[in-house]
Amino acid sequence: SSLTLSGANTFGGSGKNITFNNGTLNINNATALGSASNTFVINGGYIDNTSGSAKTLTNNNPMTWNGDFYFLGSSDLNFGTGAVTLGVDCAVYSGAVLTVGGVIGGAHSLSINSYGPSGGVTLSGANTFGGSGKNITLNNGTLNINNATALGSASNTFVINGGYIDNTSGSAKTLTNNNPMTWGGDFYFLGNNPLNF
């Protein structure tokens, strides 16, 4: 089952949520998620943008990721700069470019996966997620590291099992948390801008 939200929605408000449990949610408008006070809770399922053009959410809704989810990627989607809380160890599967500009927090791991040739995730926030014993894992696809602390807590291990790494921020970046790394597979650095691990 699927639901397409194409309107400039205003529902909700303080203490209210838009909750996605399963199926497919097409986010086809910059304010499809309603009031800027709404928390977007993702418990699983498939998210897409089928509007025909890239969309950036302008209400910067806070988010809680409580389950693995897929971004199908008919067109690119930017979640804006709302804060993201990881409620569980979470895997994101992307078929196009999904941009997360808000700070990702929560004491959990994050993994990036692709199921298409253009699948990728852009992390632009000064992230704090993870901690001792937690990882950020790139299994395949593209991870754009666009902030000096994009990889989260300095205790996180950055596990690279394959795929592509890039910095598309527009300027050189040096990772300041000096995350330990495990290189478990071949990978490519695309090099749109310099990156210092």
C-alpha positions as CSV (number, residue, x, y, z in Angstrom):
1,S,0.0,0.0,0.0
2,S,1.1,3.6,-0.6
3,L,0.2,7.1,0.3
4,T,1.3,10.2,-1.7
5,L,1.4,13.6,0.0
6,S,1.5,16.3,-2.6
7,G,0.0,19.2,-0.8
8,A,1.5,22.0,1.3
9,N,0.2,20.5,4.5
10,T,-0.4,22.3,7.8
11,F,-1.8,19.5,10.1
12,G,-0.4,18.7,13.5
13,G,1.5,21.0,15.9
14,S,3.4,20.8,19.2
15,G,3.5,17.3,20.6
16,K,2.1,15.8,17.4
17,N,3.6,13.2,15.0
18,I,3.4,12.0,11.5
19,T,4.2,8.3,11.9
20,F,5.2,5.9,9.1
21,N,5.0,2.2,10.0
22,N,5.1,0.3,6.7
23,G,4.2,0.4,3.0
24,T,5.3,3.4,0.9
25,L,5.1,7.1,1.7
26,N,5.7,9.4,-1.3
27,I,6.8,12.8,0.0
28,N,6.1,15.1,-3.0
29,N,6.0,18.5,-1.4
30,A,8.4,20.6,0.6
31,T,5.9,20.8,3.5
32,A,4.2,17.4,3.0
33,L,4.9,16.4,6.6
34,G,2.7,19.2,8.0
35,S,3.5,21.6,10.8
36,A,7.2,22.3,11.5
37,S,6.4,21.1,15.1
38,N,5.5,17.6,14.0
39,T,8.0,14.8,14.6
40,F,8.4,12.5,11.7
41,V,8.6,9.0,13.2
42,I,9.9,6.3,10.8
43,N,9.3,2.7,12.1
44,G,10.0,1.0,8.7
45,G,8.9,0.8,5.1
46,Y,9.6,2.6,1.9
47,I,9.9,6.4,1.3
48,D,10.0,8.0,-2.1
49,N,9.7,11.3,-3.9
50,T,7.7,10.7,-7.1
51,S,7.1,14.4,-7.8
52,G,9.4,14.4,-10.8
53,S,12.0,16.8,-9.3
54,A,14.3,16.9,-6.3
55,K,12.6,18.1,-3.0
56,T,14.0,19.7,0.1
57,L,11.8,19.6,3.2
58,T,11.6,23.3,4.4
59,N,9.9,22.8,7.7
60,N,12.9,20.9,9.0
61,N,10.7,18.5,11.1
62,P,12.5,16.7,13.9
63,M,12.7,12.9,13.2
64,T,12.9,9.7,15.1
65,W,14.2,6.6,13.2
66,N,12.8,3.5,15.0
67,G,13.5,1.0,12.2
68,D,15.3,0.2,9.0
69,F,13.9,2.0,5.9
70,Y,14.3,2.3,2.2
71,F,14.5,5.4,0.1
72,L,13.3,4.3,-3.3
73,G,14.7,7.4,-5.0
74,S,12.5,8.2,-8.0
75,S,13.8,11.7,-7.4
76,D,16.3,13.0,-4.8
77,L,15.0,14.0,-1.4
78,N,16.6,16.3,1.3
79,F,15.1,15.8,4.8
80,G,16.2,19.4,5.7
81,T,18.0,20.3,8.9
82,G,15.6,18.9,11.6
83,A,17.3,16.9,14.3
84,V,17.2,13.1,13.9
85,T,17.1,10.7,16.9
86,L,18.1,7.1,16.3
87,G,15.8,5.0,18.5
88,V,17.5,1.7,17.4
89,D,20.5,0.6,15.4
90,C,19.3,1.6,12.0
91,A,20.0,0.7,8.4
92,V,19.2,3.1,5.5
93,Y,18.8,1.6,2.0
94,S,18.9,4.2,-0.7
95,G,18.1,4.1,-4.5
96,A,19.0,7.8,-5.1
97,V,20.5,10.6,-3.0
98,L,18.9,11.1,0.4
99,T,20.4,14.1,2.3
100,V,20.2,14.4,6.0
101,G,21.2,17.9,7.1
102,G,20.1,17.8,10.8
103,V,22.2,16.6,13.7
104,I,21.7,12.8,14.1
105,G,21.8,11.7,17.8
106,G,21.0,8.7,19.9
107,A,23.2,5.9,21.3
108,H,22.9,3.6,18.3
109,S,24.7,2.5,15.1
110,L,23.9,3.5,11.6
111,S,24.6,1.6,8.3
112,I,24.4,2.9,4.8
113,N,23.3,0.6,1.9
114,S,22.4,1.0,-1.7
115,Y,20.3,-1.1,-4.1
116,G,20.8,1.0,-7.2
117,P,23.7,2.5,-9.2
118,S,22.9,6.1,-7.9
119,G,22.0,5.2,-4.3
120,G,23.6,7.3,-1.6
121,V,23.3,9.2,1.6
122,T,24.6,12.7,2.3
123,L,25.4,13.5,6.0
124,S,25.7,17.3,6.4
125,G,25.1,17.7,10.2
126,A,27.5,17.8,13.2
127,N,26.3,14.4,14.2
128,T,26.6,12.9,17.7
129,F,25.0,9.5,17.4
130,G,26.6,6.3,18.5
131,G,29.2,5.8,21.3
132,S,31.3,3.1,22.7
133,G,30.9,-0.2,20.8
134,K,28.8,1.5,18.0
135,N,29.6,1.8,14.3
136,I,28.8,3.8,11.2
137,T,29.0,1.2,8.4
138,L,29.2,1.8,4.7
139,N,28.3,-1.5,2.9
140,N,27.8,-0.2,-0.6
141,G,26.5,2.8,-2.5
142,T,27.8,6.3,-1.8
143,L,28.3,8.1,1.5
144,N,28.9,11.8,1.2
145,I,30.8,13.0,4.3
146,N,30.0,16.7,4.3
147,N,30.7,17.7,7.9
148,A,33.8,17.4,10.1
149,T,31.8,15.3,12.6
150,A,29.4,13.6,10.1
151,L,30.4,10.2,11.4
152,G,29.0,10.9,14.9
153,S,30.6,10.2,18.2
154,A,34.4,10.0,18.4
155,S,33.9,6.5,19.8
156,N,32.2,5.2,16.7
157,T,34.2,2.9,14.4
158,F,33.8,3.8,10.7
159,V,33.5,0.4,9.0
160,I,34.0,0.5,5.2
161,N,32.9,-2.8,3.5
162,G,32.8,-1.3,0.0
163,G,31.2,1.4,-2.1
164,Y,32.0,5.1,-2.7
165,I,32.9,7.9,-0.4
166,D,32.7,11.6,-1.3
167,N,32.7,15.1,0.0
168,T,30.1,17.1,-1.9
169,S,30.0,20.0,0.6
170,G,31.8,22.5,-1.7
171,S,34.9,22.8,0.4
172,A,37.7,20.6,1.8
173,K,36.8,18.7,5.1
174,T,39.0,17.2,7.8
175,L,37.3,14.8,10.2
176,T,37.9,16.2,13.7
177,N,36.6,13.2,15.8
178,N,39.5,11.0,14.5
179,N,37.2,7.9,14.4
180,P,38.8,4.5,14.4
181,M,38.2,2.7,11.1
182,T,38.0,-0.8,9.8
183,W,38.5,-1.2,6.1
184,G,36.7,-4.5,5.2
185,G,36.5,-4.1,1.5
186,D,37.7,-2.1,-1.6
187,F,36.2,1.4,-1.8
188,Y,36.4,4.5,-4.0
189,F,36.9,8.1,-3.0
190,L,35.1,10.1,-5.7
191,G,36.8,13.4,-4.8
192,N,34.4,16.2,-5.6
193,N,36.2,18.0,-2.7
194,P,39.2,17.0,-0.6
195,L,38.6,14.8,2.5
196,N,41.0,14.1,5.3
197,F,40.1,11.1,7.5
